[in-house]
């Protein structure tokens, strides 16, 4: 199965124009990017997706393509994409998109850019149905309101809502089938509201999968409050990695994680030489994208001569917290042939938990050797690595 997605962003947005000062809804900003981009990102997280095709209004196509190029700088989407001009009606825009799909494409998802809140899970459910042989499949959710049929401002009859479903996009299709029914639609002059209607009218069975309540469509001015209510940024997971080395020699008494290691070799260092806390500082700085410990506390400065590495960690960690980061877990490894560190690991872990105000289960301390290989194996020095994970608000 070779699937592309058509993202429909060619509507005129007349119902929203007054509320948006003339900005078409597909170009409304949400979380720093236009609505159509959020659909593209969700599709890009679907590993089976092979490409994206954007359909924009003809008068906006140059500007929209430029915006897309900037947003995809560094191939953020990780997928090939194309841009085509839309038509007067939704069905015309879909038809234009179908004609531009590559020949190797076998299946297609058609999606309205005004629905930016769908999930990758929904996309995968649709792809699973297509892979199983379904020619047309759409997401739908039960109708919760009672639906009345009216005539001349009076109720004619009430529909059985247990049989009713509200349809959503993306909608999935066999590409050859969808092109064929669109050709028939054009030949016979059908007026339809979605692609499932075309397939249904042409006599094909349209399967249904469970839709998502969060998969709203921005249609009317009051719908803009949905975007505003979702503007609260979700925490972003970030990681950092730190590495530090000190050689053995006449210098400072060994400390690891702020704990003095009695009987351990001395280390040559400008500060107190705590290789583990130095690696931890670098990992925290890595989360923040803020350089390394040498940039903040250079060994050329007398100010930091024999300074406690715990003081350096406190300064880095205070900055870390002030910038809105929340540390979730820390994984530390000490690599040394000597001294034997097993007896010291519980104390080191306890002290790291204290300094970072973390629970026991959030910190791990490991010690290993390099089987007498390299400078650590030859007992010439010690090194440490630190991996941390955090959430940025």
N, C-alpha and C positions, 0 to 999 in steps of 0.2 A: 504494500500500500504506500503510495507516494502522495501525501496530502499537502495542499496549500490552503491558506485562509484568505478569503476576500474580506477586507475591512471596509465597510461602506461608510464613507465620510463625505458624501456629495450632496446632502440635503441642504435646503435653503434656510431651514430654521425659522420660518415666518412666525410661528406661534410663540417663539421666544425672543424675537428680535427687539421688541420694546424693552424687555427686562434685561437684555444683555448689551444694550447700546449698539445693536446691529451685528454683534459678533455671532457667527454661526455656532450652534451648540457643540459641534464636533471640535471646534477650536477653543472652547472655553478652557481656562487653566484650572487644573486640579493637581495639588502637590507639585507645582512647578513645571507641569507639562500639559499639553492639550489632551482632551479626553481620548482622542483616537490613539495616542501613544500608549496609554495604559492598557488598552486591549492588545496592542502589539506586544507589550512586555509579557502579558499573561500567555499569549500564544508562544512566545519565544521560550518560555519555561516548560513547554510541552515537548518532550524529547522526540516525539514522532513527527513533529511538524517540520515540513521541508522548505517552506517559503511563505512569504506574505505579499499580498497584492492590495495596495491602497487605492481607493476610488475617491477622488476629490472633485469639487466643482471645477469646471474648466477655467473659470476666472481666477481661481485660487491655486491652480496646480503648480505654478512656478514657486510661489511663496511656500506652499505646503511641502514641496519637495526639498526646498532649502532647509526648512525646519527639521524635516526627517533626517536629512544628512547630518545636521548638527547634533541631533539627539542620538544618532547611531554612531557617533564618533568613536573610533576604536572598535567598531563592530560589536556594540553592546548587545544588539539583538542576536547576533550569531547566526542569522538566517539571511539568505538572499531575499531582496524585495524589489517590487516594481510599483510604478505609479501610472494610473490611467485616469482619463477624464470621465466623469459621470454623465448621465443623461437627464432628461426632463423628469422622468419618474424613477422610483426605486428599482423597478424591474429592468429599466433601461440601463441603470448603473450596474446592476448585477450582470446583465448580458455583456456589457463592455468589459467587465472584469473577467468573465469566462473566456472571452476571445483572446485575452492576453496571458492566460495561464500557459506554462510550458507544456510541451507535448508529453513529457514523461509523467505529468500529474495525472493520477487516477481518481482521486477523491478531493472534495473541496468542502470547507466550512465557510458559511456565509454569515457575517456578523455585523450588527449595527454598532457603529462607534459610539452611539448615545447610550450604550450599555457597558460602562467601564468596570463594573463590579463583579463580573463573573470570575470563576476560579479555574485553575488548571485541572482540578479534579473533574469538573463538568466537561471540559474539553476532552479529557481522556475517556470519559464515559461514552461520549459521542463516537470517538474513534474506535472504541471497543465494539460498538454496535455495527459500524461500517465494516470493520475487519471480519465480523461474523457473517457478513453477506447482505446486510440491510442496504437498500438503495437510497432510502431517505429516512432521516431520523431527526427529531427536534426535542428540545427540553420544554417541559410544561409543568405548571403547578396547579393544584386544585383551586377553583374559584371559591372564595369564602363568603362573598356577598350574594344575596338573593338577586337573581336577574329577572327583570320583568320585560315582557314585550309590550310595547305601547302602540297605540293608534289614535290619532287625533287627541293627544294629551290624556288619554285614558289607558288603563291597563287592559291589554287584550288577553294575555295569559302569562303564567309564571313558568319559567324553565326549571327543569330538574337539575340543580347545580351539581349533584353527584356525578353527572355525566359531562360536566363542563370543565375545560382546562384553559388556563391563560398561557399562551405560547410565548416563547422567548427565543433569543439567538444566543450563541451560534447555532446554526442548523447545518446538518451534515448530509452530503449527497455523493453518489457516484457521479463523477464528472460527465461522462458521456450521456448518462440519463438526463442530467440537469440541462445540458446544452440542448438536447433533443426537445425537452419539454418547453424550454424558452423559445426555441425556433417555432414550435407549434403555437405558443402563446402569441408571438409576434404575427404569425400568419393569420391567426383567427381573431386577433384584436382583443384578447382577454385583458381585463383590468384586475390586478391582484394586489394583495397587501404584503405577502411574503412568498418565499420560494416554496414552502411546503404547500401553499394553496395551488401553485402551478402544478406541482407533482400530483397532488390530489385530483385536480381537475383533469389531468391527463390520464387518470386511471391507475396511478401507482399507489401502493400501500405506503403510508407514512407512519413509521414507528415513533413511540414516545418514550423518553427517559425522564427521570425525575429532575425537574429544574431546581433553581435556587431562589429562595425568597429575597436574597440580597441582590439578585440580578435585575436591578431596577433599570428602567429606561427614562432618560431625561427627555421629557416631551413638552411640559407646560411650565410657565414661570414658577409655580409653586414647587416644582420638582428640583429647582436649584437649591432648595434648602437641604436636599439630600447630599449634594456635594459639600455644602458648608458644614453639615453635621459630621461629615467624614474627614474634615480637614485636620482633626487631631492626629498628629503624626504617630504612627506605631514605632515602638523602639526598633532600632536597626542593630542586628547582631554584628559585632566586630571582633577581630582576633588580633593578637600581637605575639611576636616571637622574639626572644632575646637570647643572646649568646655572649659569654665572657670567658676569658682565660687569664690565669696568673701563673707565673713560674715560681718554683721554689728557690729559696736562697735566703741570705741574710736580709731580714726585713721586718714584716709585721707578724705578730702572733696570729695563727689561723682563726678566722671566724667564718661561720657558714649560717646564713639565715639569722644573723645577729647573735648566734650562740658561739662562745669561745670553745674551740676544739682542743682540749688539753692533750699534749703529747703530739699534736700534729706538726708537720713541717711549717716553717715560716714562709711567708709569701712576699714577693717583691711587689710593692704597690705604692702609689702616691697617696691614696686614701687608706682606709684600714684594710683593704684588700678582700672584702667579702664578695667573692666571685658570684655567689648565688643571688645576693641582693642586687648586684650590678646587672645580672641577666634579667632579673625581675623588673628592674627599672626600665631597661631597654624594651621589654615586652609591653609595658604600660605605655611608653612613649610611642611604640609601634601602633597600638590601638588608636592613638590620637593623631597619628601622622606627624609627629613632632620631633623627628630626628632621633639622636641617640644620646646616651649618657655623657659621652665625651664632648658633645656640643654644649651641654648645659653645665657640666662640671669639669672643665678641662684640667688635665694633669699638669698643665703649665702654670696654674694659678696657686699661689701660696695659700689662698683662702681655703683650699680643699686638702691641704697637707694633713694626712692622718685623720681626716674627718670620718665620723661614723657613717657607714653606709646606710644605717637606719635613718639618719637625718636626711640623706639624699632620697631615700624611698619615701619618707614622709612628704617631702617637697613635691616629688613627682605625683604621688597619690592624691595630695590635696588638689593639685591642678587637674588631675584626672576627674575627680568628683565634681569640682567646680564647673567643668565643661559639660556636665550632664551625663557622664558615663557611670554605669553600674556594673561592677565586677561580678561575674557569675561563677567562675571557677578558675583555678590556677593549678598547673601541672609543672612540677619542677624536677629536673634530673641533674645530679652531681656526678661527674665522671672523674675518677681518680683511682690510681693503683694503691696509694697510701694517702691518708690513714684509712683504717677500716671504719666505715661510717654507720653501719647498722645500729650501734647503740645510741647514736646521736639523732637519728631520724625523727623519733617522736617529739623530742624537744624542739628541733628545728620547725617541724610542722606546727606545733602549738604556738611558737613565737610568730610565725608567718600569719597564722589565723588572727593573733592578737593585733599585729601591726596593720592588717588589712580589714579588721573587723568582719571576718568571715567565719562561717561555721566550719566544723571539722570536715564535713563531707564536701566542702567546696575547695579544699586544698589537698594536693597530693605531692609527696616528696619521695623521690626515688634516688637510689645510689647504685652505680655500676662501675665496672672497670672496662678497659679495652683489651683485656687478655694479654697484657704486657706489650701491646703494640703502641707505636707512636710515642709522643713525648710524655703522655700521662702514664703509659705502660712502663716507660723507662724511669718513672718516678721523678720527672723533671718539673712537673707542674700539675695544675688542676683546672678543670673547666666545668661550666654549668650552662644548661639551657633552660629556658622558661617559656611556656606557652600559656597564654591567658585568653579567656573569652569574656566579652562584656556586652552590654546593651547600651546603645547611644540613643538618648531621647531626643 
